[in-house]
């Protein structure tokens, strides 16, 4: 029941953005500026605050989790590519959006409360660690999918934006901190100031990062308000929704059962793969110029349908 309530909460946030756009409280320009702040400040704060809570020993013990997260994304990318070959005359923007929605699930925001309920704080830490696989896919393959100029140099420039740089910095921070056992002494005026500054850094990034879900979904609702009313009936929307919610999860869960790993790791990866389309897809589309109508529609359809598919798949897999 917890994941159903979480999905309903996501839909309520979308509804807030929808109403705000319809009542003139938000505009297309305002939505775009909101996304720029999200991708440049808020989302990087979430990455830093999450990754720096982990310890290097836990990372080493569960190295397979981000690798399997990459495999989840790779499975979706492969299936999406196969589906695209069966469709002709598709505009490049639509094809790129289709591939992104096939590849990336809502791998962190939506699974978080469910993982907390089932496995506690340790499970949340492993979820964050596993999500690094998706983060790498998002900020490499995902960036190139939304690269409007189709030039390699521009794709590289877009790829090394604030989120990926923050992820790399955060991993380095954890490694240096734990490998060299960097701990400040307990006494001294300068040391106390440094302790306070570090505490402020952690608290500040955690507080700002928590706004990621709300801002993302309100922006999504604003985009949905500008949709063509026929978009939800587009067959490509339903095809990518089927790939995201049914075909990719079933194939990956069958694969996952063949790989030896701990029960908690298996459960967390299973939760990640059954999730609907990624909130970050709209962030990318608004920031880098994609088919935002298609993406906003698939966000709506997959999150509504997930109320049914998630309980069924988890009952089967877990």
C-alpha positions in Angstrom: 0.0 0.0 0.0 2.9 2.4 0.7 4.0 2.5 -2.9 0.5 3.1 -4.1 0.2 6.1 -1.8 3.6 7.3 -3.0 2.5 7.2 -6.6 -0.7 9.1 -5.7 1.5 11.7 -4.0 3.5 12.0 -7.2 0.3 12.5 -9.2 -0.9 15.1 -6.7 2.3 17.1 -7.3 1.7 16.8 -11.0 -1.8 18.1 -10.5 -0.5 21.2 -8.6 1.7 22.0 -11.6 -1.2 21.4 -14.0 -3.5 23.8 -12.1 -0.8 26.4 -11.7 -0.2 26.4 -15.5 -3.9 26.5 -16.3 -4.5 29.4 -13.9 -1.6 31.4 -15.3 0.6 31.1 -12.2 3.3 29.4 -14.3 4.2 30.0 -17.9 6.3 28.1 -20.4 9.3 30.4 -19.7 8.8 30.0 -15.9 8.7 26.2 -16.3 11.9 26.3 -18.3 13.7 28.5 -15.7 12.5 26.2 -12.9 14.1 23.2 -14.7 17.4 25.1 -15.1 17.5 25.7 -11.4 16.6 22.1 -10.8 19.3 20.7 -13.0 22.0 23.2 -12.0 21.5 23.4 -8.2 18.7 21.3 -6.6 19.4 17.9 -8.2 23.2 18.1 -7.6 22.5 18.8 -4.0 20.5 15.6 -3.8 23.3 13.6 -5.4 25.9 15.0 -3.0 23.8 14.5 0.2 22.9 10.9 -0.8 26.3 9.6 -1.9 28.3 11.1 1.0 26.1 9.1 3.5 27.7 5.9 2.2 30.9 4.2 3.4 33.6 2.8 1.1 33.4 -0.7 2.6 29.7 -0.9 1.8 30.4 0.3 -1.7 33.0 -2.5 -2.2 30.8 -5.2 -0.8 27.9 -4.4 -3.1 29.7 -3.4 -6.3 27.3 -5.5 -8.3 24.4 -3.3 -7.6 25.3 -0.3 -9.8 26.5 -2.7 -12.4 23.1 -4.4 -12.4 21.4 -1.0 -12.5 23.4 -0.3 -15.6 22.1 -3.6 -16.9 18.5 -2.6 -16.2 19.0 0.6 -18.3 20.8 -1.3 -21.0 18.0 -3.8 -21.2 15.5 -1.0 -21.7 17.7 0.7 -24.3 18.0 -2.5 -26.3 14.3 -3.2 -26.2 13.6 0.4 -27.1 16.0 0.2 -30.0 14.3 -2.9 -31.3 10.9 -1.3 -31.1 12.1 1.8 -33.0 13.3 -0.4 -35.8 9.7 -1.6 -36.2 8.4 2.0 -36.5 9.1 4.0 -39.6 9.0 7.8 -40.3 9.5 8.7 -36.6 10.9 12.2 -36.0 14.3 12.3 -34.4 13.1 14.1 -31.3 10.4 11.6 -30.8 12.7 8.7 -31.4 15.2 10.0 -28.8 12.5 10.6 -26.2 11.2 7.1 -26.9 14.6 5.6 -26.2 15.2 7.7 -23.1 11.8 6.6 -21.6 12.6 3.0 -22.5 16.0 3.2 -20.8 15.6 5.2 -17.6 13.1 4.4 -14.8 12.1 6.4 -11.8 15.0 4.7 -10.1 15.4 6.8 -6.9 12.5 9.1 -6.0 9.7 6.6 -6.1 11.5 3.5 -4.7 12.8 5.4 -1.7 9.9 5.1 0.7 9.2 1.4 -0.3 12.9 0.5 0.3 12.8 2.3 3.6 9.7 0.4 4.7 11.2 -3.1 3.7 14.9 -2.8 4.5 15.4 0.4 6.6 18.3 2.8 6.5 20.8 0.2 5.2 18.4 -0.5 2.3 18.2 3.2 1.5 22.0 3.5 1.4 22.2 0.6 -1.0 19.5 2.1 -3.1 21.5 5.3 -3.5 24.6 3.3 -4.3 22.8 1.3 -6.9 21.3 4.4 -8.4 24.8 5.5 -9.5 24.5 3.0 -12.4 21.5 4.9 -13.6 23.1 8.2 -13.0 26.0 7.3 -15.2 23.7 6.1 -17.9 21.6 9.3 -17.6 24.5 11.7 -17.8 26.2 9.9 -20.7 23.8 8.1 -23.0 20.9 10.2 -21.9 22.7 13.5 -22.6 23.6 12.3 -26.1 20.0 11.4 -26.8 19.0 15.0 -26.1 22.0 16.5 -27.9 20.3 18.9 -30.4 23.4 19.7 -32.3 24.4 16.1 -33.0 28.0 16.9 -32.5 30.3 14.9 -30.2 31.9 18.0 -28.6 28.6 19.5 -27.7 27.5 16.2 -26.3 30.6 16.0 -24.1 30.0 19.6 -22.9 26.4 18.8 -22.0 27.4 15.5 -20.3 29.9 17.1 -17.9 27.2 19.4 -16.4 26.6 19.9 -12.6 24.9 16.5 -11.9 27.7 14.3 -13.3 30.5 16.4 -11.9 28.7 16.3 -8.5 28.4 12.6 -8.7 32.1 12.1 -9.5 33.1 14.6 -6.8 30.9 12.9 -4.3 32.4 9.4 -5.0 35.9 10.9 -4.7 34.9 12.6 -1.4 33.8 9.2 0.0 36.9 7.4 -1.2 39.3 10.0 0.2 37.4 10.4 3.5 37.3 6.6 4.2 40.6 5.4 2.7 42.7 8.0 4.5 40.4 8.0 7.6 40.1 11.8 7.4 38.5 12.8 10.7 38.9 16.1 12.4 40.2 16.3 16.0 37.6 16.8 18.7 38.9 20.1 20.1 40.2 23.5 19.0 38.5 26.7 17.8 39.5 26.2 14.1 38.4 22.6 14.3 35.0 23.5 15.7 34.5 26.0 12.9 35.4 23.4 10.4 33.0 20.9 12.0 30.2 23.5 11.9 30.9 24.3 8.2 30.8 20.6 7.3 27.6 20.1 9.2 26.2 23.1 7.4 27.3 21.7 4.0 25.6 18.4 4.7 22.5 19.9 6.1 22.2 22.5 3.4 22.6 20.1 0.5 20.2 17.6 2.1 17.6 20.3 2.6 17.9 21.7 -0.9 18.1 18.2 -2.5 14.8 17.1 -0.9 13.0 19.6 -3.2 14.0 17.6 -6.3 10.8 15.5 -6.3 8.4 18.3 -5.7 10.0 20.7 -8.2 10.3 18.0 -10.9 6.7 16.8 -10.7 5.3 20.4 -10.5 7.3 21.1 -13.7 5.9 17.9 -15.2 2.4 18.9 -14.4 2.9 22.3 -16.0 4.0 20.6 -19.2 1.1 18.2 -19.1 -1.3 21.3 -18.9 0.1 22.4 -22.3 -0.4 18.9 -24.0 -2.6 18.2 -27.0 -5.6 16.3 -25.6 -5.0 13.5 -28.1 -1.5 12.8 -26.9 -2.5 10.2 -24.2 -4.0 8.1 -27.0 -0.8 8.0 -29.1 0.1 4.4 -29.7 3.8 5.2 -29.2 3.0 6.4 -25.7 1.4 3.1 -24.9 4.2 1.1 -26.5 6.9 2.7 -24.4 4.7 2.4 -21.3 4.4 -1.4 -21.9 8.2 -1.6 -22.4 8.8 0.4 -19.2 6.3 -1.2 -16.9 6.0 -4.8 -18.1 8.5 -6.2 -20.7 11.7 -4.8 -19.3 10.9 -5.6 -15.7 9.9 -9.2 -16.5 13.0 -9.9 -18.6 15.3 -8.4 -16.0 13.8 -10.1 -13.0 14.2 -13.5 -14.9 17.8 -12.6 -15.5 18.4 -11.4 -11.9 17.3 -14.7 -10.5 20.3 -16.4 -12.3 22.8 -14.1 -10.6 24.0 -14.9 -7.0 23.6 -12.0 -4.6 22.1 -11.1 -1.2 18.4 -11.1 -0.6 18.4 -7.4 0.1 20.3 -6.5 -3.1 18.0 -8.6 -5.2 14.9 -7.0 -3.6 16.2 -3.4 -4.1 17.1 -4.0 -7.7 13.7 -5.6 -8.3 12.0 -2.5 -6.8 14.0 -0.3 -9.1 13.2 -2.1 -12.3 9.4 -2.1 -11.8 9.2 1.7 -11.5 7.5 4.0 -14.1 9.3 6.5 -16.4 11.9 8.8 -15.0 11.2 12.2 -13.7 14.5 13.3 -15.0 13.3 12.8 -18.6 11.3 16.0 -18.4 14.2 17.8 -16.9 16.3 16.8 -19.9 13.7 17.6 -22.4 13.0 21.1 -21.0 16.7 21.9 -20.6 18.1 20.4 -23.8 15.2 20.6 -26.2 13.3 17.3 -26.6 9.8 16.1 -27.4 8.4 17.4 -24.1 4.8 16.7 -25.0 5.6 13.0 -25.6 7.7 12.8 -22.4 5.1 14.5 -20.2 2.4 12.2 -21.5 4.5 9.0 -20.8 5.2 10.3 -17.3 1.5 10.7 -16.7 0.5 7.3 -18.2 3.2 5.3 -16.7 2.7 6.7 -13.2 -1.1 6.1 -13.3 -0.6 2.5 -14.7 2.1 1.8 -12.1 -0.6 1.7 -9.4 -1.6 -1.6 -10.9 1.6 -3.0 -12.4 3.9 -2.4 -9.3 1.9 -4.5 -6.8 1.5 -7.3 -9.4 5.1 -7.5 -10.3 6.4 -7.2 -6.8 4.0 -9.9 -5.6 5.4 -12.2 -8.3 9.1 -11.3 -7.9 9.4 -11.0 -4.1 
